[in-house]
Amino acid sequence: MGRDDRFRFEYESAVLRFGTRCVEDLADELAEHGLERALVVCGSTVGSTPDVIDPVTDGLGERLAGIFAETTAAKRLETAVSGLESLREHDADVLVSLGGGSSLDIAKVISVLAADDRTPAEVGRELAETGSISVPSGSLTPIVAIPTTLAGADQSIVAGVTASPSSSLVDEPTSGGVSNPRLMPRAVVYDPSLFATTPKSILAASAMNGFNKGIETLYARNATPVTDATALRGLRLLQEGLQQFGERDVNEAMLKSVVEGILLAQYGVSRPDETTLSIIHAFGHGLTRTYDVQQGAAHAIIAPRVLRYLFDTVEGRRELLAEALHVGDAPDPADAVVKAVENVRDALGLPSRLRDVNGPEMEEFPKVAQAILDDPFIANAPSGLDPTREELVDVLRKSY
């Protein structure tokens, strides 16, 4: 039986700028949106690395209001509260996130807090009770994103956030998120010269996450012809570029196709009330939310095994995936797709077994499998795939 040909695609994209040294045009981009005073939001390393921060501040010119260089991978609510104080102190009208997804997430939470008349303690209480932060109906401070990693989280309407008791905002360690179509960045600036400043190991790990966004977008239950087109082209560019990671030094020239691929692979992924992220990302959440496993490593280990399980159970659009990964002529497209993904993982120098990372032991697999089943991304599993806990435990065992 063929796939249902009916679909509804609602998506309001950020303005996308691409090109080597295109950060030189930041002031012009802000002017296009009527924005005058930018607060740069980044981590301390990015904020103190001239090769990264200087091109951005130079590009902003007189539109630079200040720099808030306090974000961390933990994405703490208390960090966003400090960022709100900096936003007000500098009288900024736009947040420019620079770096990885953590800085963009904090910028989004700052934007939400700036529009909220509640105290930080009240926001923390809501996060602890509901796992989320509600977004006020008023206007939000716009965001311009400048990514320097390849996780593919830039064109997104969601953000993760945590809080610790030491902040006095929550009584127990808390994690959750915030989601709203108005959190889509006003613009995203993809400059290969900035990506080239990121250490190769960080680029490699983040790239596996972004690569899998393209994989999942093709087989997600809510795939559309629009996302098929962008993900297919994005995957082709990513595979070609990422295969070179183990062979060449990372530089602007080799990163052009990779960054373009990441731009395309995530187009249309994050939409109002839905996403094309699916079972691989659900596994990623199950492994990283309660264990000290880096997201890219989790994706590298789990993706080939999830794909084998998927193809053993359903069609999973294997022929389209094979076409995207340059193995369309293979006699067994499912096996060829799995091997192509393994080849990308190996080219990136990422781990292939759970036992080699600080993850769960085998006796903990039923608990992890249940967390995966409870993850909302499971709802986007390919049509016909209805995973059980026992099946997911088996995938984890084969990944060990």
VOPA-63155 format. One line per 4 residues: their letters; for each residue x, y, z of N, C-alpha, C. Coordinates in steps of 0.001 Angstrom, whole numbers, plus 500000, padded with zeros to 6 digits. Example, Ala and Ser with C-alpha at 12.3 -4.5 7.8 and 13.67 -1.06 7.14 Angstrom:
REM residues 2
AS	513190 494310 507800 512300 495500 507800 513200 496700 507800 | 512850 497750 507080 513670 498940 507140 512900 500030 507870;
//
This chain:
REM residues 400
MGRD	500849 498802 500000 500000 500000 500000 500884 501247 500000 | 500585 502206 499151 501390 503411 499050 501142 504374 500194 | 502023 505351 500329 501876 506349 501376 500732 507288 501045 | 500084 507779 502095 499027 508771 501932 499651 510013 501301;
DRFR	499057 510512 500200 499663 511641 499500 499160 512990 500016 | 498341 512968 501062 497854 514230 501628 498842 514755 502661 | 499090 516055 502632 499944 516631 503662 499615 518102 503839 | 499965 518619 505015 499850 520040 505317 501208 520487 505834;
FEYE	501754 521507 505218 503087 521978 505569 502989 523433 505995 | 503079 523673 507303 503074 525032 507837 504453 525333 508389 | 505098 526323 507815 506473 526607 508217 506818 528044 507879 | 507304 528759 508867 507776 530126 508637 509275 530145 508920;
SAVL	510053 530159 507868 511497 530039 507992 512127 531338 508486 | 513279 531163 509130 514143 532313 509365 514723 532773 508027 | 515166 534021 507985 515981 534457 506847 517301 533705 506937 | 517739 533123 505844 518961 532332 505844 520044 533045 505043;
RFGT	521157 533346 505719 522324 533933 505059 523433 532900 505043 | 524092 532768 503916 525156 531775 503778 526322 532369 503007 | 527527 531987 503413 528690 532376 502633 529888 532685 503500 | 531060 532415 502979 532293 532692 503699 532402 534175 504017;
RCVE	532609 534452 505301 532715 535815 505844 531445 536636 505666 | 530311 535955 505603 529048 536707 505499 528693 537406 506804 | 529404 537112 507920 529153 537861 509148 529545 539330 508989 | 530317 539615 507959 530640 541020 507700 529381 541837 507403;
DLAD	528297 541154 507030 527057 541827 506652 526036 541840 507787 | 526460 541559 509012 525512 541486 510131 524749 542792 510338 | 525463 543903 510293 524794 545193 510508 523719 545412 509453 | 524003 545042 508217 523007 545182 507157 521796 544287 507409;
ELAE	522039 543052 507914 520925 542145 508185 520043 542694 509293 | 520653 543220 510345 519860 543803 511423 519069 545005 510922 | 519691 545798 510059 519005 546964 509507 517775 546544 508704 | 517871 545418 507990 516723 544915 507222 515529 544651 508124;
HGLE	515793 544314 509385 514718 543994 510328 514397 545164 511254 | 515039 546292 511046 514782 547453 511890 515337 547305 513292 | 516420 546555 513447 517009 546292 514756 518302 547082 514895 | 518518 547650 516085 519612 548606 516226 520650 548257 517280;
RALV	520253 547516 518355 521187 547285 519455 521227 545794 519781 | 522368 545170 519489 522494 543722 519621 523267 543331 520873 | 522706 542380 521620 523430 541738 522708 523878 540370 522213 | 525189 540161 522129 525728 538874 521697 525674 537913 522877;
VCGS	525082 536742 522666 524941 535716 523705 525813 534530 523318 | 526794 534194 524171 527738 533128 523838 528342 532562 525108 | 529146 531520 524951 529881 530968 526075 531170 531722 526314 | 531814 531440 527435 533026 532183 527796 534173 531903 526827;
TVGS	534266 530660 526341 535345 530341 525404 535171 531096 524100 | 533954 531059 523556 533675 531799 522325 533915 533287 522543 | 533443 533799 523673 533566 535232 523938 534987 535710 524120 | 535910 534776 524428 537313 535164 524638 538230 534662 523524;
TPDV	537654 534171 522436 538436 533687 521303 538341 534691 520160 | 539383 535453 519911 539303 536524 518909 538870 536046 517526 | 539307 534862 517109 538952 534384 515772 537457 534179 515601 | 536731 534010 516718 535284 533800 516651 534533 535094 516925;
IDPV	534867 535736 518035 534072 536884 518472 534368 538147 517662 | 535618 538349 517239 535964 539596 516554 535229 539780 515223 | 535130 538746 514363 534382 538954 513119 532918 539325 513359 | 532358 538822 514457 530958 539127 514763 530813 540561 515263;
TDGL	531678 540951 516188 531575 542326 516693 531924 543332 515597 | 532880 542980 514747 533209 543866 513620 532022 543966 512665 | 531372 542833 512419 530228 542836 511508 529052 543630 512045 | 528897 543621 513365 527809 544394 513977 528126 545887 513996;
GERL	529394 546217 514140 529793 547627 514152 529076 548409 515224 | 528475 549528 514848 527807 550398 515813 526535 549787 516374 | 526096 548682 515799 524888 548024 516322 525204 547049 517459 | 526456 546910 517837 526830 546087 518979 526547 546858 520268;
AGIF	525667 546305 521113 525356 546948 522391 526159 546335 523533 | 526442 545028 523442 527181 544381 524521 527343 542900 524257 | 528095 542240 525142 528347 540803 525032 528017 540138 526361 | 527196 539094 526293 526889 538265 527464 527521 536901 527212;
AETT	528679 536648 527822 529461 535443 527523 529433 534483 528705 | 528228 534032 529062 528083 533194 530261 527324 531900 530012 | 526994 531562 528769 526218 530347 528539 527092 529106 528731 | 526448 528003 529108 527120 526720 529286 526256 525628 528683;
AAKR	526835 524439 528562 526094 523305 528006 524907 522927 528877 | 524919 523320 530144 523816 522971 531052 522535 523738 530747 | 522646 524869 530057 521459 525666 529668 520596 526008 530886 | 521208 526593 531894 520541 526877 533158 519570 528052 533060;
LETA	518443 527926 533723 517485 529026 533804 518132 530239 534462 | 518963 530000 535473 519607 531114 536150 520550 531884 535219 | 521127 531189 534236 521953 531884 533240 521093 532820 532404 | 519903 532354 532028 518990 533202 531250 518534 534404 532060;
VSGL	518352 534221 533367 517970 535349 534231 519083 536397 534226 | 520334 535946 534313 521467 536890 534232 521512 537549 532864 | 521206 536766 531814 521175 537328 530464 520096 538380 530309 | 518962 538177 530983 517898 539182 530945 518377 540500 531561;
ESLR	519097 540396 532661 519641 541604 533287 520590 542324 532329 | 521403 541548 531598 522333 542152 530640 521577 542788 529476 | 520520 542126 529019 519693 542676 527939 519154 544051 528322 | 518660 544158 529546 518092 545426 530011 519171 546464 530270;
EHDA	520287 546004 530826 521391 546931 531113 521900 547585 529841 | 521950 546822 528744 522478 547346 527485 521385 547903 526580 | 520145 547865 527063 519018 548392 526284 519007 547809 524869 | 519212 546491 524794 519303 545821 523494 517917 545484 522959;
DVLV	517776 545492 521632 516497 545133 521012 516589 543861 520170 | 517757 543182 520204 517917 541919 519483 519000 541105 520189 | 518781 539791 520249 519750 538862 520816 520463 538146 519667 | 521785 538192 519654 522570 537504 518627 523264 536327 519294;
SLGG	522751 535129 519089 523378 533948 519688 524544 533505 518807 | 525667 533189 519463 526877 532809 518746 527451 531548 519371 | 527640 530506 518564 528227 529275 519074 527343 528075 518840 | 527253 527200 519843 526453 525994 519735 525011 526205 520129;
GSSL	524282 525085 520174 522856 525154 520481 522546 525671 521868 | 523469 525511 522813 523219 525985 524172 523039 527495 524220 | 523857 528206 523466 523741 529672 523456 522439 530113 522802 | 522023 529407 521757 520752 529738 521116 519589 529444 522058;
DIAK	519649 528323 522778 518582 527996 523721 518477 529053 524813 | 519611 529484 525344 519588 530517 526383 519038 531825 525828 | 519412 532164 524597 518875 533383 523982 517350 533308 523890 | 516824 532142 523543 515371 531982 523452 514712 532143 524815;
VISV	515325 531566 525842 514746 531703 527186 514833 533152 527653 | 515919 533840 527353 516014 535270 527678 514872 536023 527010 | 514619 535719 525736 513548 536387 524999 512198 536168 525669 | 511952 534944 526126 510689 534642 526806 510596 535391 528132;
LAAD	511680 535374 528912 511677 536068 530204 511465 537566 530039 | 512026 538135 528978 511903 539579 528757 510458 539994 528506 | 509651 539080 527999 508251 539384 527701 507320 538988 528838 | 507876 538388 529902 507077 537839 530999 507105 538802 532185;
DRTP	505962 538992 532821 505941 539887 533984 506074 539124 535299 | 506327 537816 535224 506507 537021 536433 507941 537134 536949 | 508127 536803 538209 509468 536779 538782 510176 535499 538341 | 511523 535493 538377 512241 534260 538043 511813 533073 538895;
AEVG	511500 533317 540168 511058 532232 541048 509744 531641 540562 | 508842 532474 540078 507566 531974 539559 507783 531162 538286 | 508707 531617 537449 509024 530862 536237 509650 529525 536608 | 510563 529528 537586 511188 528294 538035 510167 527317 538597;
RELA	509189 527825 539311 508145 526960 539855 507342 526298 538737 | 507025 527075 537702 506306 526493 536564 507142 525420 535885 | 508444 525684 535695 509325 524701 535062 509362 523416 535876 | 509460 523541 537202 509517 522360 538058 508204 521579 538034;
ETGS	507093 522284 537951 505791 521621 538017 505341 521039 536687 | 505708 521690 535584 505175 521283 534277 506236 520794 533304 | 507506 521052 533592 508560 520694 532655 508658 521654 531480 | 508010 522793 531587 508025 523757 530491 507896 525171 531039;
ISVP	508120 526136 530174 507909 527551 530489 506946 528091 529455 | 505845 528647 529911 504858 529182 528971 505382 530461 528336 | 504982 530687 527094 505448 531846 526338 504356 532912 526348 | 504652 534113 526846 503644 535173 526898 503144 535532 525504;
SGSL	501957 536119 525460 501351 536463 524173 501958 537710 523548 | 502664 538504 524327 503238 539741 523796 504403 539487 522855 | 504973 540577 522341 506084 540450 521398 507336 539962 522115 | 508117 539145 521418 509354 538605 521960 510556 539337 521362;
TPIV	511622 539456 522145 512854 540021 521619 513360 539129 520492 | 513562 539656 519297 514003 538815 518172 515405 538281 518375 | 515674 537176 517682 516965 536486 517796 517576 536327 516413 | 518855 536588 516309 519638 536249 515123 520655 535204 515559;
AIPT	520674 534056 514897 521542 532959 515299 522759 532869 514384 | 523924 532687 515005 525167 532460 514251 525769 531157 514780 | 525452 530029 514157 525965 528747 514652 527430 528542 514295 | 528121 527802 515160 529506 527415 514871 529691 525912 515044;
TLAG	528600 525165 515274 528642 523707 515311 527617 523177 514317 | 527623 521850 514119 526852 521244 513031 525671 520413 513518 | 525145 520716 514701 524057 519915 515253 522733 520137 514521 | 522619 521231 513790 521403 521465 513015 520211 521869 513854;
ADQS	520440 522664 514899 519353 523099 515775 519045 524583 515610 | 519460 525167 514510 519378 526616 514348 518003 527085 513880 | 517392 526317 512985 516077 526679 512451 515005 525971 513276 | 514903 526377 514528 514079 525644 515490 513213 526584 516293;
IVAG	512064 526071 516734 511140 526865 517551 511113 526371 518994 | 512073 525539 519370 512121 524987 520726 513452 525325 521375 | 513495 525172 522698 514725 525362 523457 514668 524482 524688 | 515813 523935 525068 515921 523184 526308 516389 524091 527431;
VTAS	516007 523741 528662 516400 524550 529807 516438 523656 531045 | 517387 523931 531932 517473 523207 533193 517545 524225 534331 | 517408 523724 535554 517556 524593 536726 518076 523752 537876 | 518914 524349 538703 519496 523647 539841 519040 524308 541144;
PSSS	518965 523530 542221 518549 524106 543507 519440 525242 543984 | 520707 525231 543586 521622 526287 544026 521196 527665 543542 | 520340 527691 542528 519862 528966 541992 518752 529573 542823 | 518173 528778 543738 517004 529179 544541 515743 529333 543697;
LVDE	515790 528864 542449 514622 528944 541582 513807 527650 541606 | 514442 526537 541991 513774 525238 542097 514306 524529 543338 | 513531 523536 543799 513943 522787 544983 514740 521536 544628 | 514541 521023 543417 515237 519831 542970 515765 520066 541556;
PTSG	516792 519315 541128 517263 519457 539738 516119 519257 538765 | 516003 520169 537817 514847 520205 536922 515312 520413 535488 | 514648 519751 534558 514927 519988 533147 513612 520015 532384 | 513613 520731 531299 512402 520842 530496 512686 521630 529234;
GVSN	511658 522271 528733 511828 522999 527481 510787 524066 527294 | 510936 524783 526225 509998 525827 525834 509823 525736 524335 | 508597 525954 523877 508317 525816 522443 507257 526819 522022 | 507525 527462 520904 506563 528402 520342 507047 528813 518952;
PRLM	506153 528882 517964 506585 529286 516622 507295 530632 516590 | 506994 531515 517554 507624 532837 517561 509066 532802 518044 | 509529 531610 518474 510928 531471 518874 511841 531130 517698 | 511280 530975 516515 512132 530807 515333 513003 532054 515184;
PRAV	514321 531899 515047 515176 533080 514865 514707 533934 513692 | 514905 535225 513822 514565 536133 512735 515479 535865 511532 | 516729 535524 511821 517687 535207 510760 518709 534232 511314 | 519256 533392 510433 520367 532500 510792 521491 532759 509796;
VYDP	522687 532972 510323 523846 533333 509500 524831 532168 509509 | 525014 531550 508342 525904 530387 508201 527191 530831 507507 | 528246 530983 508296 529522 531451 507770 530566 530348 507938 | 530965 529667 506861 531949 528585 506977 533240 528997 507663;
SLFA	533634 530258 507558 534879 530692 508189 534773 530644 509712 | 533572 530820 510261 533392 530706 511706 533336 529249 512142 | 532680 528395 511354 532666 526966 511676 534098 526419 511722 | 534960 526952 510866 536344 526469 510798 537138 526796 512050;
TTPK	536626 527679 512911 537315 528002 514161 536986 527002 515266 | 535987 526168 515059 535564 525208 516077 536470 523980 516035 | 536893 523471 517188 537742 522276 517196 537107 521121 516426 | 537939 520376 515735 537477 519295 514869 536639 518272 515628;
SILA	537022 517946 516860 536290 516942 517637 534870 517399 517945 | 534699 518684 518204 533363 519216 518493 532522 519239 517224 | 533123 519646 516120 532405 519620 514847 531954 518206 514505 | 532834 517232 514701 532524 515849 514341 531339 515325 515137;
ASAM	531356 515533 516452 530261 515027 517289 528943 515707 516945 | 528984 517018 516761 527745 517732 516439 527231 517344 515061 | 528143 517032 514142 527745 516689 512776 526893 515429 512725 | 527164 514467 513593 526377 513228 513585 524935 513520 513967;
NGFN	524747 514437 514885 523395 514837 515281 522679 515495 514107 | 523352 516430 513448 522738 517106 512310 522486 516164 511147 | 523425 515261 510893 523277 514265 509828 522034 513412 510058 | 521815 512995 511302 520655 512157 511605 519331 512904 511501;
KGIE	519373 514225 511595 518144 514986 511345 517685 514785 509904 | 518636 514783 508978 518285 514521 507591 517776 513113 507380 | 518421 512128 508017 517985 510728 507918 516542 510603 508380 | 516261 511144 509562 514928 510966 510148 513850 511733 509395;
TLYA	514219 512863 508848 513238 513662 508111 512701 512900 506911 | 513506 512028 506316 513043 511275 505151 512083 510158 505530 | 512272 509522 506686 511362 508416 507027 510319 508765 508082 | 510325 509980 508592 509346 510367 509612 507919 510191 509094;
RNAT	507030 509865 509994 505630 509630 509636 505004 510863 508989 | 505485 512046 509360 504921 513291 508835 505827 513930 507778 | 506617 513115 507081 507449 513636 505989 506572 514238 504900 | 507092 515256 504222 506370 515905 503128 507296 516008 501922;
PVTD	506748 516235 500745 507620 516445 499582 508583 517615 499759 | 508191 518616 500536 509070 519763 500766 510302 519324 501555 | 510074 518637 502677 511198 518205 503500 511969 517060 502840 | 511293 516261 502015 512025 515242 501242 513104 515902 500392;
ATAL	512725 516978 499728 513646 517637 498797 514847 518236 499521 | 514589 518956 500602 515692 519610 501303 516561 518598 502051 | 515944 517597 502673 516722 516596 503405 517551 515748 502455 | 516989 515382 501313 517723 514553 500369 518975 515276 499881;
RGLR	518809 516523 499459 519960 517300 498995 520946 517547 500138 | 520407 517837 501337 521271 518076 502478 522108 516863 502834 | 521499 515682 502811 522222 514456 503128 523316 514170 502108 | 523041 514411 500853 524055 514174 499821 525281 515058 500072;
LLQE	525040 516320 500384 526155 517229 500661 526889 516831 501939 | 526126 516445 502961 526742 516075 504227 527603 514826 504085 | 527068 513810 503421 527849 512586 503286 529160 512847 502543 | 529084 513605 501455 530283 513915 500682 531313 514664 501536;
GLQQ	530843 515634 502304 531766 516447 503096 532274 515748 504344 | 531386 515050 505052 531783 514433 506315 532738 513263 506108 | 532672 512620 504948 533589 511520 504668 535042 512008 504651 | 535243 513304 504478 536601 513845 504393 537193 514200 505761;
FGER	536374 514129 506820 536847 514577 508125 538075 513814 508607 | 538122 512512 508310 539255 511738 508787 540487 511868 507921 | 540335 512499 506777 541420 512544 505797 542066 513921 505664 | 541348 514976 506027 541834 516327 505769 541694 517207 506996;
DVNE	542473 518267 507028 542276 519283 508044 540976 520024 507760 | 540299 520412 508818 539063 521162 508654 539397 522592 508256 | 538810 523063 507164 539030 524437 506728 537767 524954 506043 | 537795 526224 505692 536618 526846 505089 536172 526125 503821;
AMLK	537119 525756 502982 536779 525162 501692 536011 523858 501855 | 536505 522956 502720 535827 521677 502873 534522 521818 503642 | 534404 522872 504469 533204 523036 505277 532041 523657 504504 | 532307 524259 503358 531220 524911 502621 530083 523953 502326;
SVVE	530389 522782 501776 529326 521844 501430 528682 521265 502679 | 529469 521066 503746 528924 520526 504989 527938 521510 505613 | 528324 522773 505693 527444 523783 506281 526182 523959 505429 | 526348 523943 504117 525171 524019 503242 524264 522818 503470;
GILL	524864 521640 503662 524064 520448 503929 523295 520549 505228 | 523924 521079 506280 523239 521252 507560 522096 522250 507429 | 522333 523317 506690 521278 524308 506439 520051 523630 505827 | 520273 522801 504820 519166 522163 504106 518522 521045 504923;
AQYG	519332 520252 505623 518807 519086 506331 517806 519462 507414 | 517929 520659 507979 517027 521036 509068 515872 521928 508614 | 515833 522254 507327 514764 523125 506842 513417 522405 506969 | 512484 522994 507690 511161 522413 507850 511071 521333 508907;
VSRP	512164 521058 509614 512139 520019 510656 511295 520444 511846 | 511458 521703 512295 510775 522214 513483 509615 523104 513048 | 508393 522574 513196 507204 523272 512708 506173 523395 513822 | 505206 524298 513693 504173 524421 514723 503510 523080 515003;
DETT	503572 522649 516249 502900 521431 516729 503467 520145 516150 | 504590 520173 515448 505151 518926 514953 506625 519097 514603 | 507294 517955 514484 508687 517908 514084 508920 516607 513342 | 509935 516563 512513 510257 515323 511818 511289 514495 512587;
LSII	511744 514968 513733 512648 514154 514539 511899 512921 515014 | 512606 511785 515034 511918 510510 515225 512685 509608 516187 | 512728 508317 515875 513156 507313 516841 514634 507424 517214 | 515516 507811 516285 516928 507969 516638 517087 509065 517690;
HAFG	516382 510160 517509 516466 511249 518485 515818 510853 519810 | 514782 510012 519780 514204 509513 521027 515235 508673 521786 | 515982 507833 521061 517078 507090 521687 518115 508049 522253 | 518452 509081 521489 519425 510053 521968 519001 510680 523279;
HGLT	517721 511036 523382 517219 511616 524630 517293 510604 525763 | 516901 509363 525480 516917 508346 526521 518303 508082 527079 | 519317 508245 526236 520693 507972 526648 521385 509173 527279 | 520962 510374 526949 521695 511556 527409 521017 512313 528544;
RTYD	519729 512115 528745 519059 512877 529791 519451 512422 531185 | 519765 511146 531347 520100 510637 532674 521496 510027 532739 | 522234 510051 531640 523586 509498 531625 524522 510517 530985 | 525797 510432 531378 526779 511403 530910 527329 510983 529552;
VQQG	526424 510938 528585 526787 510575 527215 526578 511795 526333 | 527599 512175 525573 527466 513308 524673 526477 512961 523554 | 525636 513923 523185 524557 513666 522230 525068 513114 520903 | 526154 513699 520382 526697 513210 519122 527202 511785 519223;
AAHA	527825 511425 520357 528289 510052 520555 527109 509101 520616 | 526056 509493 521317 524861 508650 521392 524289 508402 520003 | 524225 509444 519189 523698 509305 517833 524592 508415 516971 | 525892 508541 517153 526826 507737 516367 526668 506257 516681;
IIAP	526517 505940 517947 526410 504548 518375 525075 503946 517969 | 524013 504692 518166 522679 504110 518065 522115 504118 516648 | 522484 505082 515812 521824 505239 514511 521886 503985 513645 | 523053 503344 513446 523064 502154 512586 522184 501030 513128;
RVLR	522182 500848 514463 521365 499771 515037 519879 500077 514937 | 519509 501327 515136 518097 501695 514977 517652 501481 513534 | 518505 501842 512591 518148 501665 511182 517995 500182 510833 | 518845 499330 511367 518693 497891 511099 517373 497377 511668;
YLFD	517051 497793 512888 515773 497412 513496 514607 497925 512662 | 514707 499170 512241 513647 499790 511445 513439 499029 510133 | 514518 498755 509417 514407 498091 508115 513988 496622 508246 | 514255 496004 509400 513775 494637 509634 512273 494600 509890;
TVEG	511694 495777 510189 510289 495834 510597 509395 496475 509552 | 509868 497561 508925 509061 498300 507945 509930 498677 506753 | 509291 499211 505719 510030 499632 504527 510941 500816 504814 | 510454 501795 505589 511299 502879 506078 511899 503773 505007;
RREL	511293 503773 503803 511758 504606 502700 513246 504368 502415 | 513617 503116 502449 515028 502742 502282 515579 503144 500931 | 514749 503093 499897 515259 503427 498563 515570 504919 498443 | 514727 505757 499061 514999 507196 499037 516250 507513 499857;
LAEA	516401 506851 501002 517599 507036 501809 518843 506580 501050 | 518728 505465 500344 519854 504978 499556 520239 505981 498472 | 519233 506581 497855 519511 507609 496843 520237 508794 497468 | 519797 509213 498661 520416 510362 499323 521862 510079 499703;
LHVG	522173 508816 500005 523500 508465 500499 524384 507839 499423 | 524039 508077 498158 524869 507655 497026 525003 506139 496903 | 524016 505390 497379 524058 503931 497243 522760 503433 496610 | 522180 504243 495748 520904 503902 495138 520953 502674 494245;
DAPD	522135 502287 493765 522258 501128 492877 522545 499832 493639 | 522630 499886 494951 522964 498701 495728 521843 497662 495646 | 522185 496372 495559 521155 495338 495483 520289 495260 496742 | 520861 495595 497894 520116 495611 499154 520194 497025 499729;
PADA	519223 497889 499398 519322 499294 499829 519354 499455 501349 | 518645 498602 502082 518639 498723 503544 520041 498510 504108 | 520685 497433 503688 522041 497149 504167 523010 498237 503736 | 522835 498742 502521 523725 499786 502009 523569 501087 502797;
VVKA	522337 501421 503191 522102 502634 503976 522788 502514 505332 | 522615 501380 505996 523240 501183 507302 524758 501309 507189 | 525337 500689 506193 526794 500753 506017 527254 502172 505692 | 526457 502913 504930 526817 504302 504612 526835 505156 505871;
VENV	525869 504934 506764 525828 505678 508027 527008 505288 508903 | 527343 504006 508939 528514 503560 509695 529794 504196 509143 | 529875 504330 507839 531061 504930 507229 531212 506400 507629 | 530082 507122 507690 530137 508520 508135 530587 508575 509588;
RDAL	529999 507722 510422 530394 507675 511840 531899 507431 511981 | 532402 506456 511238 533821 506114 511353 534715 507234 510818 | 534274 507909 509750 535052 509025 509214 535146 510169 510222 | 534115 510301 511048 534106 511350 512068 534875 510945 513320;
GLPS	535301 509676 513373 536070 509219 514525 535252 509084 515786 | 533968 508745 515650 533060 508659 516790 532928 507223 517282 | 532535 507025 518543 532446 505671 519103 531334 504856 518450 | 531487 503533 518521 530511 502633 517905 529829 501710 518907;
RLRD	530237 501773 520198 529661 500874 521197 529326 501637 522470 | 528189 501291 523096 527791 501938 524346 528779 501652 525466 | 529416 500490 525447 530338 500142 526520 531561 501065 526545 | 531783 501801 525445 532959 502667 525367 532680 504103 525803;
VNGP	531436 504385 526192 531087 505717 526686 530477 505572 528071 | 530314 506681 528752 529814 506647 530126 528290 506588 530125 | 527758 505468 529628 526313 505306 529512 525785 504233 530427 | 524575 503767 530168 523950 502773 531035 524581 501395 530892;
EMEE	524530 500623 531985 524910 499219 531927 523700 498405 531476 | 523925 497157 531114 522881 496354 530490 521660 496179 531396 | 521883 496079 532722 520734 495906 533617 519833 497138 533662 | 520337 498270 533174 519540 499495 533160 518764 499680 531850;
FPKV	518972 498790 530892 518370 498973 529574 516839 499027 529602 | 516148 498209 530410 514677 498333 530435 514207 499729 530833 | 514898 500363 531795 514528 501719 532209 514783 502714 531081 | 515907 502563 530397 516212 503451 529275 515192 503249 528155;
AQAI	514867 501994 527864 513896 501700 526804 512542 502327 527104 | 512146 502319 528369 510871 502931 528725 510914 504440 528517 | 512055 505056 528845 512199 506497 528616 512114 506814 527127 | 512677 505937 526295 512607 506135 524850 511161 506023 524375;
LDDP	510451 505019 524883 509037 504850 524502 508195 506046 524913 | 508547 506660 526033 507778 507803 526544 508145 509113 525863 | 509231 509111 525071 509668 510343 524413 508675 510725 523312 | 508308 512010 523224 507318 512420 522208 507757 512177 520774;
FIAN	509066 512083 520511 509527 511862 519141 509160 510475 518605 | 508848 509536 519496 508444 508203 519051 507182 508287 518194 | 506367 509300 518417 505133 509460 517634 505427 509656 516149 | 506646 510080 515811 507009 510316 514413 507721 509115 513788;
APSG	507719 507968 514479 508351 506772 513916 507696 506434 512581 | 508427 505789 511680 507871 505484 510356 506547 504742 510440 | 505702 504962 509458 504400 504304 509416 504582 502793 509515 | 503796 502175 510381 503857 500735 510566 504779 500293 511678;
LDPT	505631 501194 512180 506548 500838 513252 505901 501172 514595 | 505668 500157 515393 505063 500326 516716 505961 499631 517729 | 507053 500267 518126 508064 499590 518939 507559 499192 520317 | 508061 498072 520805 507800 497635 522172 509051 497860 523005;
REEL	508888 497808 524316 510039 498000 525183 511067 496899 524965 | 510604 495686 524756 511515 494556 524550 512342 494763 523271 | 511713 495289 522225 512436 495534 520980 513496 496615 521165 | 513166 497643 521929 514135 498712 522161 515283 498240 523044;
VDVL	514984 497394 524019 516047 496800 524831 516988 495994 523945 | 516440 495281 522971 517266 494488 522066 518184 495395 521245 | 517684 496548 520795 518531 497501 520066 519669 497991 520964 | 519354 498297 522213 520384 498739 523134 521439 497665 523383;
RKSY	520982 496420 523515 521938 495322 523709 522870 495168 522510 | 522307 495271 521333 523138 495154 520129 524081 496342 519983 | 523763 497442 520659 524617 498636 520614 525702 498603 521678 | 525601 497662 522600 526508 497649 523743 527905 497161 523371;
//
